[in-house]
């Protein structure tokens, strides 16, 4: 009986210490990646967020893909929140996932795709192609 009581007490403490998130959701957004035309300058474009998305809760896993018209030496690509609270370097993987869970970012916070070509000299414009995010989130406080 003591063991059962102790287990129930531990379960209760765990439930009290856990964040209270009732459910989850998700949405996808597609853009054309920003065109990069001058070296050493960041270009960015926001992914739109549907107006029906919750204001409370937090983003969890975000799946992404980005594309450009050609490979370009010095290309750097980042996926960030529009307020730059969290920013992930996704240069080495044109598709994948990033975990925003530890940042407590609201589900309705827009994400931004940023790109820059580092180096010297001039370059022909690097045209963006279709890029996408799928944002998963938990609803709650």
C-alpha positions as MATLAB code, in Angstrom:
seq = 'XXXXXXXXXXXXXXXXXXXXXXXXXXXXXXXXXXXXXXXXXXXXXXXXXXXXXXXXXXXXXXXXXXXXXXXXXXXXXXXXXXXXXXXXXXXXXXXXXXXXXXXXXXXXXXXXXXXXXXXXXXXXXXXXXXXXXXXXXXXXX';
ca = [
       0.000    0.000    0.000;
       2.878    2.377    0.793;
       4.356    1.772   -2.660;
       1.039    2.534   -4.391;
       0.662    5.755   -2.383;
       4.216    6.802   -3.216;
       3.667    6.127   -6.930;
       0.438    8.114   -6.927;
       2.175   11.003   -5.156;
       4.994   10.970   -7.710;
       2.495   10.886  -10.562;
       0.684   13.867   -9.044;
       3.915   15.849   -8.707;
       4.811   15.061  -12.300;
       1.406   16.209  -13.516;
       1.717   19.468  -11.544;
       5.209   20.174  -12.851;
       4.417   19.468  -16.488;
       3.216   22.293  -18.734;
      -0.497   22.018  -19.374;
      -0.942   21.639  -23.106;
      -4.320   20.285  -24.104;
      -3.944   19.536  -27.794;
      -1.838   20.161  -30.827;
      -2.148   21.410  -34.349;
      -0.210   22.338  -37.413;
      -0.150   24.312  -40.627;
       1.928   24.606  -43.787;
       3.089   27.704  -45.617;
       4.851   28.087  -48.966;
       6.908   30.956  -50.376;
       9.388   31.598  -53.143;
      12.751   31.959  -51.385;
      14.175   35.494  -51.506;
      16.364   36.372  -54.493;
      19.969   37.087  -53.508;
      21.609   39.657  -55.777;
      24.410   41.276  -53.727;
      27.009   39.372  -51.714;
      27.296   39.778  -47.941;
      23.756   41.087  -47.549;
      20.954   39.131  -45.886;
      17.712   38.733  -47.825;
      14.602   37.416  -46.136;
      11.015   36.462  -46.707;
       8.311   35.624  -44.156;
       6.137   32.535  -44.319;
       2.495   33.495  -43.829;
       0.539   32.234  -40.827;
      -3.188   31.470  -41.212;
      -5.303   33.853  -39.124;
      -6.999   30.912  -37.396;
      -3.778   29.775  -35.685;
      -3.737   29.888  -31.884;
      -1.974   32.720  -30.055;
      -1.276   30.630  -26.972;
       0.812   27.515  -26.859;
       4.172   26.826  -28.423;
       5.777   25.684  -31.651;
       7.368   22.282  -31.541;
       8.861   20.587  -34.602;
       9.056   22.559  -37.831;
       9.695   20.677  -41.065;
      11.211   22.765  -43.846;
      12.479   22.703  -47.401;
      14.194   25.465  -49.358;
      15.503   25.730  -52.917;
      17.459   28.015  -55.213;
      17.953   28.049  -58.969;
      21.559   26.841  -58.710;
      24.302   25.948  -56.253;
      26.278   29.015  -55.197;
      29.562   29.041  -53.303;
      29.184   30.930  -50.026;
      25.398   30.468  -49.753;
      24.092   30.550  -46.179;
      20.443   29.843  -45.323;
      18.706   30.219  -41.946;
      15.203   29.545  -40.653;
      14.278   32.047  -37.947;
      11.369   33.476  -36.044;
      10.506   36.876  -37.499;
      11.638   38.532  -34.239;
      14.937   36.556  -34.276;
      14.336   34.902  -30.886;
      15.357   31.604  -32.476;
      17.413   31.087  -35.625;
      18.653   27.801  -37.101;
      21.366   27.464  -39.722;
      19.864   25.108  -42.345;
      22.522   25.678  -45.027;
      23.711   22.081  -45.108;
      20.269   20.478  -45.409;
      17.800   21.714  -48.036;
      15.078   19.816  -46.193;
      14.750   18.583  -42.667;
      13.346   19.576  -39.308;
      14.224   21.859  -36.430;
      12.907   21.815  -32.869;
      11.550   25.119  -31.550;
      10.143   23.528  -28.335;
      12.646   24.998  -25.903;
      12.060   28.573  -27.106;
       8.346   28.809  -26.155;
       7.477   30.513  -29.439;
       3.751   31.196  -29.938;
       2.217   29.191  -32.814;
       1.130   32.370  -34.617;
       4.678   33.815  -34.700;
       5.775   34.006  -38.365;
       8.896   32.193  -39.503;
      11.398   33.787  -41.873;
      13.703   32.237  -44.460;
      16.975   34.196  -44.627;
      19.693   33.822  -47.232;
      23.056   35.398  -47.964;
      26.002   34.683  -50.251;
      29.309   35.506  -48.602;
      32.386   36.411  -50.583;
      33.885   39.130  -52.744;
      33.090   40.380  -56.204;
      29.849   40.486  -58.108;
      27.398   37.708  -58.776;
      24.470   36.921  -61.017;
      21.212   36.983  -59.042;
      20.455   33.743  -57.235;
      16.745   33.175  -57.755;
      14.683   31.580  -55.043;
      12.424   28.631  -55.750;
       9.505   27.124  -53.872;
      10.243   26.715  -50.177;
       7.963   25.425  -47.439;
       7.504   25.014  -43.713;
       5.135   22.742  -41.838;
       4.742   24.030  -38.294;
       3.569   21.763  -35.483;
       2.459   23.238  -32.181;
       0.880   22.514  -28.826;
      -2.101   24.531  -27.612;
      -2.184   25.683  -24.010;
      -0.482   28.060  -21.663;
];
